[in-house]
Structure formats: C-alpha cells, structure tokens
Amino acid sequence: MPIYKRLQKLTLTKEQQEFLLNLREVETLKYYKNQDFSRDFLTKEYTTEEVVWSHGDKLYKLAHKYYGDKSLFWIIGLFNNKPTDAHYSYGDVVYIPLDFLSFINDVVK
C-alpha cells in the first residue's frame, strides 16, 4: 500500500511547534490552505483520452503531454480520484479530460 494512503493528520501542540521552530532554526512556519473542489463534475460528461498506466508514467508527464503544462497534473489526479503517482498501478486506465479549462471551471470554487 502506498505511504500516502497510510498517512494520518497530525495536530501539534504549541510546545511541539516551538520545538520544531528551534530545531530548524527558523522563526515562523507558513501554512497553506488546501483548495476546496466542487464534486459537481462527477455528474457531467467530458471528452477523455484513455491511457494505460505503465512503467515511467508520472502525472506531471501526462499533463505536459496533453496540456503542455506539467503543473496541471492535479487535474488528471482529481478527475481519476487518484491524486498522486503512488495511487496508480501498472495497467490502470487513466482518463485524461481533454477540455481541461471547462473541467477547471467546474471544480474550482
């Protein structure tokens, strides 16, 4: 089982946070809010390309090939409900939404 599926959320106490700050010799930590996505896209139909996951495949490589931008890897992960490379196994069918701009408009709140 991939490590990403076994990870649990962790809440640090104030003392633990201070320990980490001192350990890393930094004064502040930056926290980023996760993007909330609408699941409305599940009820819509999109034109897709089917790709069989094989040796050497990475989400960012597929995004670069189909969208010309490797930073759009998250679209493929979200569409397939498998957000990281570790969620895929050889032989899995990966669906690539071809009209990614429409897909983005449907999911980003």
N, C-alpha and C positions, 0 to 999 in steps of 0.2 A: 504494500500500500504506500502511495507517495506520502512524503513527510507533510505536504500541505494539507492533506486530509486529516492528519492526526493532531495538528496544532490546536491549542486551546487559547482563548483570550485570557489575558493576564492583567490584573489591576495592581498597580504598585502603590504602596503606602508612601507618605511624604518622606519618611526616613529612607526607604529604598530608592526613591527618586534622587534624594540628596547624595546617597552613596554612589549612584551611577554618575551623577554630575562630577563628583570629586574624583572618581576612578578614571573618568575620561578627560579630566582637567578642562571642563567646559562650564560656562555659566548658565546657559539656557538650552532647552530642548525645544525643537519645533514639532508640533503635532499637526497632522493634516486630516481633514475630514474626508471620509470616503464619499464618493459620488453616489447619490441615490439614483437608481434606474427604474423607470416605469416598466412593468411587465406586460403592458398592452400589446407589445409586438408579438406576443405569443398567439394572439388571435388574428394576426394579419398574415398575408401571404407575400413572400418575397421571391424574386428570381435568384436562384442559387447555383453555385457550381459545386459539385461533389469532388472531394479529394480524399484519397485513402492515405491515412497517416502512415508514414514509412520512416525508415532509418534516416536520420539527419533533419527531419522536419522540425520546424520551430514556428510558433505563431507569428513571430515578427518576420520571418522569411515569407510566409504565406501572405501577410499583409503587404509586404513590399512588392511581391509578385502581382497581386491582384489590385492593390490600391496605389502602388507607387510610394507608399509611406509606411515604414516599419513601425512607427509609433501608433498606428491604428490596429495593432494586434488585438487589443481588448475587444474590438467589435466581433471578431471571429470567436474569441473565448466566450463572450456574453451570449452570442447567438446560439452556440452549441452547449451552453451551460457547463462549460469546462474552462475555467479562467486561466489555467496555467498549462505549460507543456507537460507537466507531470501528471495531469489528469487524462492524457491520451495514451493509448496503447497501439502498438503496430497493428494495422488492419482496421482501426476505427475509421468510420466515414466522417469527414469533417465537411460541414456545409458552410460555404462562403457566400454571404449575402452580397450580390453584385452591385445593387443600388445602395451603397453604404451611407450616402447622405440622407436618404429617406429613412433608413434604419436609425441613424443617429438622431434625427428629428423625432422619431417615435419613442426613443428610450431616454434621452437626456431631459431631465426636468428643469 
